C-alpha cells in the first residue's frame, strides 16, 4: 500500500532537513537562476517543475534548506547538467554540497538532528553521450562521502524511479534499455551505500526506495490515477506550454520528465514516514 502520513513536527527526531538534487526536488533555485523565466510560470507552480507543491514543500519539518537545481547531475566535473532546454548550466550535487559546506563552515550544526537528503542520477544519463551506471553511482558516492567527511550523521539517498515509465523514454522507444540502466544503477547504488555504511559506523545511511513507490503508482494499484502513461503538458519552447488534460491530479506525469503534484504528495508521505520513524 502507498504510505500515508499526518504531520506532527513535535515527534520528529530531525529539526532540519538539507536537500541536494535535481528537478524532482527543486523548489525555485532554477527559477531564481533564470530570473523567473524557467520553468514557465504559469502553468508551472512558483518555480517548481510540477503543477503545484512538490515533495520538499510538504516535508513536516520546520527548517528545510534546499540546494537542488533542475537539470543537475551528480557531479559537473564528470557530466555537466543544464536547464532551460539545455541552455543554462547548473551546479551538480557535489557542487551543491560544496556551496552548502562553504556557507556553513562558521556555523555550529546540530548533526544529530539534521537529515541530509540526496536525490540525483537521472540527468547523468540524459546528458552523457555514453551512459554508465557505475560512473553515475561513483559521482553520487563521492557526494555522500563529502557529506560524511563534513560531519553528517544522518543521510537519506533516493534511488532512481523507473525511467522506462517516463513519456520521454516512450517517445524514444528505449523503454527496455532505460529499464536495464535504472535497475543496474539502483543495484550498484544499494551495494555502494552498504560499503560506505560499513566504513562509517557513526553515520546512519539509508536508501529511500523511490523506484518502488513510483512503480506502485504506475501499476495503479490505488486506482488514484486515470492516466499513468501520457504527460498532461507539453513544453513547446522556452515560453509556451500546451495543455492536454484538464485535471493534472489524475495524471502521473505533468510533462515528459516530471511528476504531477499528486505524485509528489505520495513521495512526501514516504519521506515523512521515514522522518517520523527514524
C-alpha positions, 0 to 999 in steps of 0.5 A, spaced: 500 500 500 502 507 498 504 510 505 500 515 508 502 520 513 499 526 518 504 531 520 506 532 527 513 536 527 513 535 535 515 527 534 520 528 529 527 526 531 530 531 525 529 539 526 532 540 519 532 537 513 538 539 507 536 537 500 541 536 494 538 534 487 535 535 481 528 537 478 524 532 482 526 536 488 527 543 486 523 548 489 525 555 485 533 555 485 532 554 477 527 559 477 531 564 481 537 562 476 533 564 470 530 570 473 523 567 473 523 565 466 524 557 467 520 553 468 514 557 465 510 560 470 504 559 469 502 553 468 508 551 472 507 552 480 512 558 483 518 555 480 517 548 481 517 543 475 510 540 477 503 543 477 503 545 484 507 543 491 512 538 490 515 533 495 520 538 499 514 543 500 510 538 504 516 535 508 513 536 516 519 539 518 520 546 520 527 548 517 528 545 510 534 548 506 534 546 499 540 546 494 537 542 488 537 545 481 533 542 475 537 539 470 543 537 475 547 531 475 551 528 480 557 531 479 559 537 473 566 535 473 564 528 470 557 530 466 555 537 466 547 538 467 543 544 464 536 547 464 532 551 460 532 546 454 539 545 455 541 552 455 543 554 462 548 550 466 547 548 473 551 546 479 551 538 480 550 535 487 557 535 489 557 542 487 551 543 491 554 540 497 560 544 496 556 551 496 552 548 502 559 546 506 562 553 504 556 557 507 556 553 513 563 552 515 562 558 521 556 555 523 555 550 529 550 544 526 546 540 530 548 533 526 544 529 530 538 532 528 539 534 521 537 529 515 541 530 509 537 528 503 540 526 496 536 525 490 540 525 483 542 520 477 537 521 472 540 527 468 547 523 468 544 519 463 540 524 459 546 528 458 552 523 457 553 521 450 555 514 453 551 512 459 554 508 465 551 506 471 557 505 475 560 512 473 553 515 475 553 511 482 561 513 483 559 521 482 553 520 487 558 516 492 563 521 492 557 526 494 555 522 500 562 521 502 563 529 502 557 529 506 560 524 511 567 527 511 563 534 513 560 531 519 553 528 517 550 523 521 544 522 518 543 521 510 537 519 506 539 517 498 533 516 493 534 511 488 532 512 481 524 511 479 523 507 473 525 511 467 522 506 462 515 509 465 517 516 463 513 519 456 520 521 454 523 514 454 516 512 450 517 517 445 524 514 444 522 507 444 528 505 449 523 503 454 527 496 455 534 499 455 532 505 460 529 499 464 536 495 464 540 502 466 535 504 472 535 497 475 543 496 474 544 503 477 539 502 483 543 495 484 550 498 484 547 504 488 544 499 494 551 495 494 555 502 494 551 505 500 552 498 504 560 499 503 560 506 505 555 504 511 560 499 513 566 504 513 562 509 517 559 506 523 557 513 526 553 515 520 546 512 519 545 511 511 539 509 508 536 508 501 529 511 500 526 506 495 523 511 490 523 506 484 518 502 488 513 507 490 513 510 483 512 503 480 506 502 485 503 508 482 504 506 475 501 499 476 495 503 479 494 499 484 490 505 488 486 506 482 488 514 484 490 515 477 486 515 470 492 516 466 499 513 468 502 513 461 501 520 457 504 527 460 498 532 461 503 538 458 507 539 453 513 544 453 513 547 446 519 552 447 522 556 452 515 560 453 509 556 451 506 550 454 500 546 451 495 543 455 492 536 454 488 534 460 484 538 464 485 535 471 493 534 472 491 530 479 489 524 475 495 524 471 502 521 473 506 525 469 505 533 468 510 533 462 515 528 459 520 528 465 516 530 471 511 528 476 504 531 477 503 534 484 499 528 486 505 524 485 509 528 489 504 528 495 505 520 495 513 521 495 512 526 501 508 521 505 514 516 504 519 521 506 515 523 512 514 516 514 521 515 514 522 522 518 517 520 523 520 513 524 527 514 524 
